[in-house]
């Protein structure tokens, strides 16, 4: 079914031989981010999704994070999932009761003015660390430094400091909630491991994966227990049953001349593309303001299907 609000289709296609570009739809990302999130793909969503097939059954994004890609696709039948429960509480509330989601944010944002931004942030951070929850995490994601959701390895506490920016107003956040709830109205949100999501996929379905990066994101949520080899095994099984998969993973990164060499079996992917992601926000945080001229990052986009098969 054509997705009229977010897709462009070549109206002359039926009168001409289809090129690769005509066989794939152009998706348009949301105007703004719902969550601030390091590694957010929103700026590059149009570039990434142009390699997605035009037709598929159900759309899966099992490493949901900021939801930039699934919101860009705005599928008519989708499932977004993640192992991080506070994050999934936010997405579930977006669908079930978007007004309550705005209230979560407003309750904490309204404290700014009565107290300093830093004091409010510290209070919410302490509340979150004592009992991780979606309402606190929503405010922290919008007000922490660079959207970097960092956890201490020793005890699992979120340790990102308050950002230098002022958090978005309640009115501004409410506008974003309205746009995102419309885009994701046909998406089910599930708190589960990616393996469970892969099991649900059937022939003709499509899965987009954006897992934690293996060499640079060990301090971020979920990265400590993630093994790329396990994911690649799931992708191989999905491909064998007719499920198409696109994987965003470490590309080449000029950072100490480090080249990301990944254990990918030959033949698993039919196409390999690169998307320039610009400067690394995570490295900006780690280098504490030092120059980032040598910190360009490229995502490697791997496709389990051929661009010429449709």
N, C-alpha and C positions, 0 to 999 in steps of 0.2 A: 504493500500500500504506500502511495506517495506521501511524504511528510511535507506538506505544503509550506508550513511556516519556517522550516529550517533548511530546506533542500532546494537546489537548483537543478533542473533537468533540461537537456538539450531538446527543444521542441522540434528540431529538424532531424532528430536521430532516425526516425522511421523512414526518412527519405534518402539516407546515406549509409554507407558502410560504417559500422561502429568502430571507433578507435578505443584504446584503453581508457582515455579520459571520459568518453561517453558511457562506458560500461560501469563507471563509478560515480557516485553522487558527490556533490560538494555540500559539506555540512558547515554551518555557521555557529561558532561558539557563543555562549551567553555574553551579554554586554559587560558583565562584571562578575567577580568571584563571590561565591557565597562564603567560603572559608579561606583564610590565608593559610597557605600550605607550601612548605619548601618542596621543590620539585614539581609544583603545579604545572600541568601541561596546557593550561588554557591558552597561553600565547601561541602555542604551537599546535593546538587542536585541529585547526583547519588543514595544516600540512600533514599531520598524522592520519586524520580520518579520510583524506582523499584517496588513500590506498585501501580503504575498506570496501568490500563488495557492496553493490547496490541492493542486492536482495539477500536476505537471510531470515531464518526463523526467529529465534530468540537471541537477544543480545545480552552477553554476560560481561561484567567487569568485577573480577574477584579480588582485586586489590584496589578498593574503591577510592580511598584517600579523599581528595578534594572533589572528586566526581566530575572533573572538567571534561573528560572524554565522553562519558555517558550522557552528560547534559548537552554536549554538542551534537551527538547523534540523536538524542531525544527519541529513543525507540518506541514503537507501538507495543512492544512486548519485551521487557527487559528485567534483569536481575542485577542489582548492585550489592556486593557483599564485602566483608572485611572481618578480620579476627579481633579488631579493636572495638570493644563494646561501647565505650563513651562516644566514639565516632558514629557508630551505627545507631545509637540513641538519637543523635541529631538528625540523621537521614530518615529514620522512622517517623520522627515527629514532624518533619517537613511534609511528609505525605499524609499522616493521620490528622494533624492539627497545626497547620502553619502559624496560626495566630498565637498559639502557645509557645512555639519556637521563638517568635519575636518577643514574647513576654520573658522568656528565659534570658534573652540578651538584655532587654530593657531593665530588668531588675538589677543587674550588675552594672550596666552602663550608667544608670541614674545615680549611683554612688559617687561617680566622678563629679566633683564640684563640692560635695560635702567633705570629701577627702581628696588627696592628691591621686593622680593616676597610678603612681607607683604603689601607694598604700592600698588602693583598691585591688590592684593586680596581686600584690602579696597576700591579701586576705583570700582572694579567690583561689590562688595557687595553693595556699595552705589547706583550704577546704577540699580542693580536688585531690591533693596528695593524701589526705586523711581517708577519703572515700571517693575514688575515681567515678565521675558521672558526666553525662552529656551536657547539662546546663552550664557547669563550670568550664568544661572543656571548650564549649562554644565561645565563651568570652575570652578565654586564654588564647585560642587560636587566632582571634581577631586582634589581640593586643600584645602578643609576645613578639620577641625580636624576629623579624623576617619570616614569621610563620614556621619557625624551626621547632618542631615538637621533639625536644631532646629529653632523654631519660638517663638518669644515673645508673650505671651498671651495678653498683653495689646494692641498691635498695629499690630500684625501679621508679624512684620519684621523678616527676617532671621537673627539670632544672633550668629551662630557658628563662632568661631575664625578661623584664618588661621592655617592649619596643620603644623607640624614640618617637614614633608617630602617635597621633591621637586616634583612638579607635573610631571607626565609622559611627555616625549617629544612628539612633534607633530608626528614624525615618528612612535613612539610606539603607539600612539593613532590611527593613520591611519591604522596600521596593525590590531588593534582590531576592528575598524569599518568594515574592509573588511571581517573578520571572522563573525562578528555578522550580517551583512547585508545578507550574504549567508544563515545563519541559519534561519533568520526571513523573507526570501523573500516571503513566503506564508502566512504571518500574516498581518492582517489589524489592524491598530492602531486607537483607537477611544477615544476621550475625553468625558467620560460619567461616571455617577454614576454606582456602581456595580449592582443596581437594574435593570438598563436598559440592562446591559449585560446578566443578568439572564433571562430577558424576551426573549432574542434572542435565547437562548439555546433550543434545541429540543431533543426529545427522541433519545438516542444513543450518545449524545454529552457528553463532559467531562469538568468539571470546577475545577480549582485549585484556592483556596483562601488563601491568606496570608495577613490578615487584620492587622491594627495597634493593638499592644498588649494592652490589657485593663488596666493593672495595672502599666506598666513601660514606656509607650511611649506617654504619654499625651502631651509632649513638641514637638512631631514630627508632620510633616505635616499630615493633615487629621484626626488626632486622636481625636481632640476636639469634632467633630460632629458625631463620629462613635459610634453606639450602637450594641453590639454583638447580642442582642436579635433580632434586625431587620434582621441581616444577617442570623441567624438561621431560622427565618421564611421563608426567601427566599430559603434556602437550603431544607427545608421541602417541599415547593412547587415544587422545581426542582426535588426532588426525586420522588414525586408523578406522575410526567409526564415522568419518565424514563431517567432523566439526572443524571449521576453519579458525585459526588462531593467529593473532598479531601480538608480538611481544616487544615492548620497549625495554631496553636494557642498556647497560654501560656501553657507550660507543668508544671513541678515542678522546682522551682527555690529556691536554698538555699540562700536567701538574707533576713536577719532578720527573718529567719524561716518562710518566707512567702510562703504559698502554694496556687497556683492559683486554686480557686474553681469557676468553671464557670457554668452558668445557662443553662445547656444542657439537653433537654428533653430526657428521657429514650426511646430508640428505634430509635432515629433519625440516629444514626451512628451504623454501623455493626461491625466496627473494630476500635481499639484504639492502637496506636503505639507511641513509643517515639524515638526521634532523638536527640542525644547529640550535643549541639551547642557550647560547650566549654565556655570560658570566655565571659562575657557581655561587648561589647565595649561601650555601652551606660552608663553602670555603671562605667566603667573606666573614662569616661568623667565626670560623676557626682561626683565621689569620688576623682577626681583630683590627680590621681597617687597613691592612697592608695592600699594596697594589695587586690588582687582579688581571694584569695585562696578559699573563701566561696561564690563566685559569679558564679558558674556553672549554665548554663541554658540548659533546655531540651525543645524542641518543642514537643507538643502533635500533632500527625498526626491522624486526625479523618477521617474515610472513610464511606461514605453513602452506600457502597456496600460491599459484602462479598468477601474475597480473594479466596474463593473456588467456586464461582458461575460461573467461566468461564471454 
